[in-house]
Amino acid sequence: MSGEILSLVMFAVACGVLLLGFPVAFSLAGTGLAFALIGNSMGVFDMPLLGSLPSRYFGVMTNELYVAIPLFVFMGVMLERARIAEKLLTTMGLLFGTMRAGLGISVVLVGMLLAASTGIVGATVVTMGLLSLPAMQKAGYSPRLSTGVICASGTLGQIIPPSIVLVLLGDILQGAYAEAQRSLGNWAPEPVSVIDLFAGAFIPGMLLVGLYICWIIIQAFIDPKSAPPLVTDKRPDGLWGEVLRALMPPGLLIVAVLGSILTGIATPTESAAFGGVGAVILAAFYKRLSWDVLRHVTRQTVQISAMVFVILLGASVFSLVFRGLGGDHLVEELLHNLPGGVFSAMLVVMLLMFVMGFFLDFIEIVFVVVPIVGPILLKMDIDPVWLGVMIAINLQTSFLTPPFGFALFYLRGVAPAAIKTWDIYRGIVPFVLIQVLGLGLVAAFPALATWLPDLLFK
């Protein structure tokens, strides 16, 4: 058996081990080491290649960009503990509650604001499930529509910056772009940055928000009983002042964090640090800050950050062995020989990621698939920002697609028994199709992802 065929077997075995429920990091590293030994015994893998792992790990530990991950996580968890979502949902519900589908629109808008301030899917889905699902049930919303809206809105944090997915993609695509340029003989490439991806993902993120709202309105007109008004009387006096007071604090923090990144005033890491401090100040402003809250937030931050980094280290072993077996050359030949050129190559990669999203988490796909296909696609003269945004939108669907869509599990854990699991699965179908539509629009009109970065940085 050749090394290239063995690399495909290794990839299939790794996916199978992950589906069995073993820890992701140890599954990737263990599979990689096992096939390194098999390949060495067959004479198709050079064991000294594993000696480069320490330098790779040291590069991860000294990468300033990765410091932004625990800082953004801290910011998100602190804002969730400050119960900003509760205040936003209450005021938005009053603002849109007198119109048909108004509560559903409120949930989407609050999900957008939470995505721009927290970016943590689990916390957003759980919080909105606890707060908005009972209100939607009481108002007479269809279980399918209400659960679909909550799950889809909770996943906006994967595409709307600041997003941990974009931070990870930015670093991986930067290395992939440099590798692609070196193979083409360009030794001084201009790398893609996380800031470019933040700017590139902004318009597609707003596009998804608009598509969600349009679908909710259409559904309300097709079946008025599925999305009735929350209240039938007039809006209370002084409501706009209430809305302003609810929106102003988190809005200022969002503008400060994203604005400082997009205008180049601060790096993503510096802005994340500012956001963490701002989240603590907001928690104190809402009188939610205490030692118990701080202890909970720091513990959650350590747990989430440790999970991300240990998967990164395990994926480094897997990708190194995959390349050592020649798997990257096999993938490159397959993509280059497809009829249809670049279009077919992108289509196959997007379909692969979409299908893998049914079974794997976005972190595994980012760390395993993107380092393999990224340099190959970028050598085909694909814009790296457009590619990163396309991948981010595609990975967003992994939170909604059964059987392992994490947003579905999060909502199932807090939803009352009256909400059936089948209702949740059926409810997300229109929103998965909307995400696929959004992916198609960005594919057909790349300027949706490239216009803003070009305007700001070129």
N, C-alpha and C positions, 0 to 999 in steps of 0.2 A: 504494500500500500504506500502511495506517495505521501509526502508531507502535506500537500495541498488537500488531498482527500481526507487525511487524518484531521486537518484543521476543521473541516466541515462536520466530521463526526464529533469533534470536541465541542463545537458550537451547539449541535443538537443535544449532546449529553448535558451540557450546562443548562440549557432551557428545560430539559426534563427534570434535572435535579431541583431547579428553582420551583417548578410546578409541584414538586413533592412537598414543598414547604420548608426546606432547609434554609438556614440563614444565608442571605444573599452574598455577603462579603466572603464568607468561608466557602460557599458553593463555587464562586468564581475562582478564588485562589486555589482551592483544592482541586477543582477540575483542571485548571491550568498546570499545576504541578504534576498531577497524575499523567496528563498527556505529554508533558515534557519528558517524564521518565520513559513513557511508551515510545515517544519519538526518538529519544536517545538510543534506546535498545534496538530500534529499527534503522538507526543511522540517518534519520531525517531531521534531527534537532540537535543543535550545538548547546550543550549544557552551560558552557561559560557565558552564554547570553544572559542567564539569570543574575550574573554578577553586576548587571547594570541597574538592578532593582534598588539598591541603596541610594544611588544618585537620583533616581526618579522620586523616591520617597522624600529625599532631602529637598528636591525641587518643589514638591507639594508643600512641605512644611515652611519653606521660605518664600512662598508665593503670597505677596501682599494682598492680591485680589481675593484669595480665599478667606481672608479675615472678614470680608463683608458678609459671608454666609452666617456665622453665629451672631453678628451684629443685627442683620435684618431679621433673623429668627427671634432674637431678644426683643426687638422693636415690635414685631407682630404679636408675640405672646403677651407682652406688657399691655398693648392696646386692647387685646382681647380680654384681659383681666380687668381693664379699666371700664369695660362694658360700654364701649362707644357704640357698638352695633345696636344695643338696646335703645339708646337714645335716638339714633338715626332712624331705626325702624318705626319707632313711635311717632316721630314727627313726620316722616315720609308717609306713613299710613294715614295721618290726618290730612296731609297735603293732597294726596291722590285718592283718598278713600271714597270720595263722593262719586267718582267716575267708574264705569265698568272696566274691569281688569286693573283698577288702580293699585290694589294691594300687590298684585304680581309685578307691576312696573316698579313699585317701591322696593320690592325684594331685589330686583335686578340692579337698580341704582345703588342700593346699599351694598350689594355684592361688589359692584364696581369700585365704590369708595373703600371698602375693606380690602379689595385686591390691591389698590394703590397704596394702602397703608400697612397691611399685614402680610399679604401674599402667602398665607399658610392655609391650604385647602381644608385640612381637617378641622382647624379651629373655626373657620368661616362657616362650613357646612353644619357643624354641630351647633354653633351659636344661633345661626339662622333657623335651624330646625327646631331648636327649643323655643325661640321667640316668635317666629312667623308662622310655623306650621299650625299651632293651635288657633291663631287668629284667622288663618285661611280656612281651616275646618269650620270654625264658628261662623264665618261669613258665607259658607256654603260652596267653597271652591271644590272643583273636581280633585280627588286624591291624586290622579295622574298628573294633572297640570301643576298642582301645588308642589308635589315632590320633584317633578322635573325642573321647575323654576329654581327651587332651592339648590338642587345638586348642580345644575348648570351655572348658576350665579356664583356658587362657591368655588368653581374651578377657574374663574376669571383671573385669580391670582397667579396662574401659570403663564399668562400671556401679557397681562398688564404690568408694567414695571412699577416698583422694583420687584423682580421675580427671581427666586433662587434658580429656577430653570435657566433663565437668561444669563445669570452669572456663570453657571457651570458651562453652558453652551459657548459663552464668549471665550472662556479660557481654552476649551477644547478646540473650537474652530480657529482660534488664533494659532495654536500649534499646527492644526491641519493645513491652514493657509500657508504658513511658513514652509511646511514640508512640501506642499504642492509647488510652491514657487521655486524652492531649491531644486526639485526634480526637473523643473523646466529651465534651469540655469539662471534663475533670478536670485541672487544671493542677498539682496537687500529689500525684501518685500515690505510693503506697508500693511501691517497686520490689522485684522478686524478686532475691535475692542468691545467690551461690555457696554460702553456708552453708545456705540453704534447700534447695538441690538436693542437697548432700551428705547432709543429714538425710533428704530425701525418697527418695534412691536406696538408702539403707541396707537397708531391709526388702525391697524388690524384689530387691536383690542377694543377700541371704540366701535369698530364695525360690528364685532360680535355682539356688543351690548345693544346696538341698534337693531340687529337682526333678531335678538331675543325679544326685545320689546315689540317689534313688528309682529312676530309670531303670536305673542300673548294677546295683542289687540285683535288679530285675525281670528284667533280661537274664541275670543269673547264675542265676536260678532257672529261667528258660525254657530256657537252654542252658548247663548247668554247665561244659561244656568251654571256653566263651568267656571265663570269668573264674575260673579255679581259684585256690586259696590259693597264696600265695607260698612259705610254709613250712608244714610239717605238724607240727613239734614245738612244744613249749610256748614261751611268751615267755621270754626270758632274764631272770635276776634283775637287779634294779636298773634295769629298763627305764623305769619311771615317772620316776626321777631323770634318766635320759638325755633323755626327752621334755621334762621341765621345763627342763633346761639348753638344749635346742635352741629351745624356744618362748619362753623368758623374754626374751632380748635383743630379737628383732624384735617380740615382743608388747608390750613396754614402749614401744618406739618408735611402734608403731601407735596405742596408747592415748594416748600423749602428743600425737601430731600430730592425730589425729581428735578426741580428747577436748578439746584446747584450742580447736579450731574449733567443735565443736558446743556447748560450754559458753559460748562467747563470750569466753573468756580472751584469745584471739589471733585476728587476721584470717587468712584462708587464706595470704596472703603471708608473714606472720610465722611461721605454723606450718610452712610449706614451708622457710623458712630454718632453723628449729629442726630439721626433719627432715633437711636436708642435713648439718648439723653432727653430728646423731646417727648418720647413715649413715657418716660418716668415723670416728667413735668406734668404731662396731661393726666396721668394717673393720680398725681398729687392734687391737681386742680379739681378732679372729679371726686376727691376724697376716697380713692380706692387704694392708695399706696400704704402698705404696711410691711413689716418684716416677713409675715407669712406669705404675702403676695410676692415679694421680692425673692423669697426662697423658692417658691413654686416656679416663678418665671426663669430663674437661673437654672433650676434643675431641668426644666423642659428644654431650655436652650442647649444645655450640655448633651442631653439625650438625642435631640434631633441632629445637632451638629456632629456628634460622634458617629451616628448612623451614616450620615452623608460621607464622612471622611474615611470610615472603615470600608465602605463599599468602593470608594475611589481607590484605596490601596489594593483591595482584592481584585478590582477590575484591571489594575495595572499589570498584575501577574498574568491574568487571562489574555489581555491584548498583546503582551510581550511574547507569550508562547504562540498565540495565533499567528503573529507576524513571523516568528521564528520558523514556524512550519510552512510558511509561504501562503497562508490563507489570504493575505491582502492582495497578492498577485493574482490568485484565482478569482477573487471578487472583481478586481480591476478588469481582467479579461472578460468576465461575464458581462459586466456593465458596458464595456466598450464594444462588445460584439452584438449587443442588442439591436435589432432593426428599429430605426427611429432616432438613433443618436441620443442626444442630451435629454430630450423629452421622455424617451422610454426609460432611460437610466433613473431620472428623477421619479417617474411614475412607479417603477419597481421598488425603489427605496422607500417612498412614501407609503406604498401598500404594505411593505414588510413591516415598517414601524407601526402602522395602524393595526395590523393583525397581531403583532407582538404586544400591543397595548391591551389586548383582551386578557393577556395572561401575565404580563410583567409590569413592574412599576416603572415610572418614567426615569428614575435614577439609573436603573440597570440599563435601560435602552440608551440613555445618554452616554454612559461610561463604556458600554460594550460596542454598540453599533456605530455611533458617530465617529469615534477615532478610526474605525475601519473604512467607512464609506466617505467620510469628510474629505480627506486628501484626494480621493479618486474623483469625486464630483467637482471639487474646486479646480482640478486640472482641466476640466472641461469648460473652463471660463465661466462658471456660474458665480453670480454675485454672492459673496459670503454672508452679507447681511440678509439678503432675501432668503438664502438657504437656512440661516439660523431661525428666522421668523417662521418659515414653513415648517421646520422641525418642531418649534415650540407650539404652534397651533395643532399640529398632528399629535403631539404628546399630550395635549390637553384632553383629548378624547379618551386617553387611557384611564382617566379618573371616572369616566361614565360608562365604559363598555363592560358588560358582564362577561364572564362570571366574577372577575376580580377587580371591578371598578371600586376604588377606595371610597369615592364620594358616596356610593350606594351603601357601603358598609357603615360609614359614619352616620348617614341619615337613618338607616335601619336601627342603629343603636339607640337613637333618641326619639324615634317616631313612636306614637302610641300603637297598641295592638290593633286598633281599628284600621290602620294603614297596612295593607297587605304588601308583602315583598314583590308580588307580581305587579302591583300598581306602580311601585317605584321603578321596576324594570321597564314597564311600558311607558312610564312618564318621561324617561330620558331619551327615548327613541327620536322624537322630533328635534331635540336639542343636539344630539349627535349628528343628525342630518344637517342641522344648521351649521355646526362646526365644520363639517365636510364642505358645505357650500362656501363658508368663509375661506377655507383652505383653497378651494377652487378659484375664488375671486382673487386671492393674493397670487395664485399661480398664473392666472390670466392677465392680471394687472400688477406686475412687480413693483410699479411705482408706489403702490400702497405701502410697501415696506421700505423702499429706498429713497422716496422723495424727502422725507423729513431729515434723515441723516445727511443726505447731500446738501440740504438747505442749511443745516446747522454747522456742519463740519468741513464742507468743501467749498 
